[in-house]
Amino acid sequence: MSRDAHTAFSRAVVDEWVRGGVAHACVAPGSRSTPMAHALAVDGRIAVHVFLDERSAAFAALGIGRATGRPAVVLCTSGTAAANFHPAVAEADLGRVPLVVATADRPPELWGVGAPQTMGQTRLYGDAVREFVDLGPPVDEPDAGAVWRATAARTVIVATGPPAGPVHWNLPFREPLVPTGDPLVDAPGRPDGAPWTRVGRTVRVADREVVARVAARVRAHPRGVIVAGWGSGADPDLVARVADLAAWPVLADGVSGLRSGPFTVSTYDPLLRVPAFAASHRPEVVLRLGAPTTGRVLGEHLRGVPQIVLDPADTWADPPRAAVERVAGDADGFLRALAVSLQGGRADREWLDDWLGAEVVARAAVDAHLDGCTEPFEGRIARDVADAVPDGGALVVASSMPIRDVESFARLRSGIAVHANRGVNGIDGFVSTAIGVALGSGAPTVALLGDLCFLHDANGLLGAARRGIDCTFVVVDNDGGGIFSFLPQAEAMPEEFETLFGTPQGVDLAALAAVHGVTVIDDASVDALPDLVAGVTGGGVRLIRIRTDRAANVALHRATWAAAAAAL
């Protein structure tokens, strides 16, 4: 008797994904992926989000993974559809985002013979994935169900990490691609809805010798700093506890999740642009949590300073090769043990008090200067957007200038989740990533980006207005690539600069958004921006466009930094 293996396989895999905690799938339409797409659609327990553009689908799944810490499935048909997943796979790899990548494929007998929509998909993403799987076309054979379910469970486990990242499952399907009506191959799951395989994570206890070495170094160096980048996963209260005991300031990037607390300096970027301050505030040692910070100023200031790097994902995040001690594993466990070792605290708090005093002065000067700007300024926009996101909401910040402006100008802020694609630091897929964050979190989401970033992923708006999310895009429209105006190319290549780097597009972003049914608030003023951003809740998908001038923007940045310097 003939039994339907394709349908049985797909339904068993989907059921196993659900048991493993998968709640979302982003599907790009195609014929060859029919068995899996149909299984996802009829199961009903996974939210299925359809995207016409494969790249958009993959970045939306990435955004879901960022927001939830659980992998979403992204599914496509064979051929170049799978290749379009690659940018998101690269970001998920280096950004440590869980992702299950499912690419349908022609069966092996059609490989290498010129069959349409067929190309090499075996290990398509190279070493950017945590694991590659290809079981061949589903067949009716003994113990097939156990193989299918064990593999599906493993994809979720491996994608979740540590370190989290993408898993690629290539799915060759033979025709017929639709259910045949024949009985299904037996593929029962574990009883009581349990996943096929459970993995118990052993919590790594902080090594006493390592804690003692780090504590001794902290005690021996009163002039130290705690630097926080993305990916540390640390509890802000524990970071503040260690900072208090060490009497060290916390210099936290806007995407670190640690830009809050009584010992955190929000203005370290403007402060370190003041030569006299930088010269007198060079630390003796650094405790770095997670990845390095975004901007160059702090990185250059710390060049040659020994660093203790707390890297929970154990990924050797040390571009300057400054680490004298690397600590892998649970950040909170280590910080808790370090705090115990440092009990009693440091009597001399002059270093910390000096940093915090400079923060008060610089913060007041920066804010006064920003508030006095009569024309739209990207630094003020970044500060005000970060302030205005409602508590419990999410802020998604684009690479290039927005992430740098948040680092340089945003105030201390807690109560929101901040996301950015800092694995590869690209602008591609940003609109879709923000859509994914909103889908995964269910929270009001605000995205801050430039016009080129918006145009680069305009396909992310396809169907966005019908997805039932609240997501506001604040687009800084300077008709080009604003970050290049800060680089030597602007002065060294005046004749070629606009063509090669400025790249003005002249596209009416408001009209483009309106085509997709997105609410548009055009030519918004900086004074009105906070209230507009706060209206994200219940607003659906919206575009707020603020026009700025690239040349003026450079001058306004420098004037704000000069105001901080003058106040000191």
Helices and strands as residue ranges (DSSP letters): H 5-19, E 24-27, H 34-43, E 47-50, H 54-68, E 72-76, H 80-83, H 86-95, E 99-105, G 108-110, G 126-128, E 131-133, H 144-160, E 166-172, G 191-193, H 208-220, E 224-228, H 236-246, E 250-252, H 268-272, H 275-280, E 285-289, H 296-301, E 307-311, E 323-328, H 331-341, H 350-371, H 378-388, E 394-397, H 401-409, E 417-419, H 430-441, E 445-450, H 451-456, G 458-461, G 464-466, E 471-477, G 482-486, H 489-492, H 497-497, I 498-502, H 509-515, E 519-521, H 529-534, E 541-547, H 550-567
